[in-house]
Amino acid sequence: MLSANEIKNLSGIPLGENLFFTSFARTRNNLRRITAIERFHLYRLPPGTVIVSITERKPIAVVLLAGKSAVVDKNGYILNRNSNLSLNVPNMTDLPVVAGLGSREVIDDEKIDPKASHLIADIIIELSNLLGSKHISLETGGFEKISFLLDDLLRIKVGRDENIPRKMEVFKALLAKVSDNWSKVEYIDVRYPNNPVIKFK
């Protein structure tokens, strides 16, 4: 996702200094500020080369925040927050979309609140594993009226942000009942997982 040239420019690696005595403290600080980087290593390669090895975070969703799109990973880090970096996310249009979060759920412009990131990861990762590349939209509803929409067609009501794993298990069981009839279903309701509902049109 990251451009090698942009990383080179932003890293601030000292030029024209003795490779063995150069401190990379500033470079490490610069790289730590790039949230799209999960971890990195710097290697000295004599006579005058520095290799920067980077592991990028993996995007799992696009979160709509105050009219802007924030690409996030499973830990809630906002990968495209640095305006000096052009993030090239393959198949970005296929990423699930999350709406309903406000600026209060953003910490230091760097990541979204753990409560929100856990909710997103719990639902999105489960759905992606289950359904593959189907279009997924998640509405957080203030953590009180959570719901998601599959392929702009099948609405699932989840309700409060409690017992999410149990609700997802119930949803998976019900999904088999409507596997080829999504267009005939108005919604699936797992807000009360012991009494789920499939409402047909």
JOBELBEL-V589179 format. One record per helix or strand. SS is the DSSP state (alpha for helix, beta for strand). FROM is the first residue (numbers start at 0). LEN is the number of residues. If there is no record, write none. Layout:
SS_FROM_LEN ; SS_FROM_LEN
//
This chain:
alpha_3_8 ; alpha_24_8 ; beta_36_9 ; beta_48_8 ; beta_58_7 ; beta_67_6 ; beta_76_2 ; alpha_91_3 ; beta_95_4 ; alpha_102_3 ; beta_105_2 ; beta_110_2 ; alpha_113_18 ; beta_135_4 ; alpha_140_3 ; beta_145_5 ; beta_153_6 ; alpha_163_15 ; alpha_181_3 ; beta_184_5 ; alpha_192_3 ; beta_196_4
//
